[in-house]
Amino acid sequence: MRAIITVIGQDRVGIIAGVSGVLAAAKVNILDISQTVLQEYFTMMMLVEISNASIPLEQLQAQLVEEGNRLGVTIKLQHEDVFKSMHRI
Amino acid sequence: MLTSYEVLETFKMIEEEHLDIRTITMGISLRDCSHSDGKIARQKIYDKITRYAENLVAVGEAIQLEYGIPIINKRISVTPLSMIAEASDEEDYVKFAETLDRAADTVGVNFIGGFSALVHKGYTKGDQRLIASIPEALSRTERVCASVNVATTKAGINMDAVAEMGRVIKETAELTKERDAIGCAKLVVFANVPEDNPFMAGAFHGVGEPECVINVGISGPGAVKSALERVRGERFDVLAETVKKTAFKITRMGQLVAQEASRRLGVPFGIIDLSLAPTPAVGDSVARIIEEMGIESCGAPGTTAALALLNDAVKKGGTMASSHVGGLSGAFIPVSEDEGMIAAVEKGSLSLEKLEAMTCVCSVGLDMIVVPGETSAETLAGLIADQAAIGMINNKTTAVRVIPVPGKNVGDWVEFGGLLGSSPVMPISKFSSSDFINRGGRIPAPINSLKN
């Protein structure tokens, strides 16, 4: 399944490194990545393939939340279809 | 690829604006569970519900995890129980309610709807027994919700049933008085009840429904309010357009979840209910949307027009986003479950009479309204009759969920907890409706042309 990881919060050094570190350890492939500052939010968006992840989804989400806490940002992983269904007809 | 703006918008709707799926409700037909022996019927009911809904909660949780959208409730609705239980000779249907309660507990859902009867034209013996059993059934169960349909546009209003429901509400309040009459929060009296409503307490699985079905209720008053904050001061055209667009997005999410739940459970998808369902949480209120439109406090003149615009725009946007729309599909205005409504009642800007006017332009009627415990059964019946008349004449669903809390008076505060919220006791007319209610009989069905 393809998922979108949203990272939102204050910009700082090491956000991409931190998040991609967690993903690499879990064998999650990053397909696309973009970041911008939008409406005062630092917003990073990653499209990832998690079908071959080495850990269950629940655990991966927990690890991302933990990494988010360490970096002081909010991290959320959701199925890609959530965004597609809302914004694409 | 999606844009950052789109991703951020969805993120904020869920994280900050309380967008959620309010309920995934599995409708289950119990029509093959009738039996002349009540004990056997109850065993069949229990077995069927627990078999069909075995994975409902697990699937709901899995979807929540993968899609990152909260799914607040997983629930069950069943065929109106009066139709199933009346094959038996038993007079008391409380045991049937207890069976529903036990089945709901086993599969882990918080409410099960369908302790219901449809009596808009008259009673069968099963209807009579079920309605007589409601007060005790609601006092002896936790999860069971009851509903009675007393009127339709085609059949008129069964005033005998209206009068009886006034008494049933009083009795239910009395039997659950140590918990602020919470039994009444699980009892809805309807006109033109929909057969596919996923929302409690009025859900049941209608006779025209399939064997088993998945209906989904969306939410999202917070998301609508935030969207309107961005168009402050704009003309009504812009306002309506903004509500439509937001409703479209919210409903697409509901459609996605409904289809996924339907696929995983191997059960057909029924409908999306487009209602804006508030919760007592700050930022999840329908009253605050009305205020955002420019009404100082919900209930002030203009409120009904604001609600009409909101309700209609939600339907227009939502209908485009879903393959099948049904249920109640309108903005809910339950007083105790809406933080802004509660505040408006406390401030004195929102009265029972204004709420009644508001029910003319939105479902679902006088909902979660706390009145003094000394309110008579006839006055409650008068309230029900008025709502039924609004529904009957206007071809729409209306309902009454009113709670006369024994020992409480105007100014007192009542706390139900959880999604049922809390509310001040509202004043209700002290003038009598007894002679009107005690006439009995039926109010004839209205003419549906010559409309003025």
Interface residues (C-beta under 8 A of the other chain):
Chain A: M1 A3 I4 T6 I8 D32 S34 Q35 T36 L38 Q39 Y41 T43 M45 L47 L57 E58 Q61 T74 K76 L77 Q78 H79 D81 V82 F83 K84 S85 M86 H87
Chain B: M1 L2 S4 Y5 E6 V7 L8 E9 T10 F11 E15 L65 E66 Y67 G68 I69 K249 R252 M253 Q255 L256
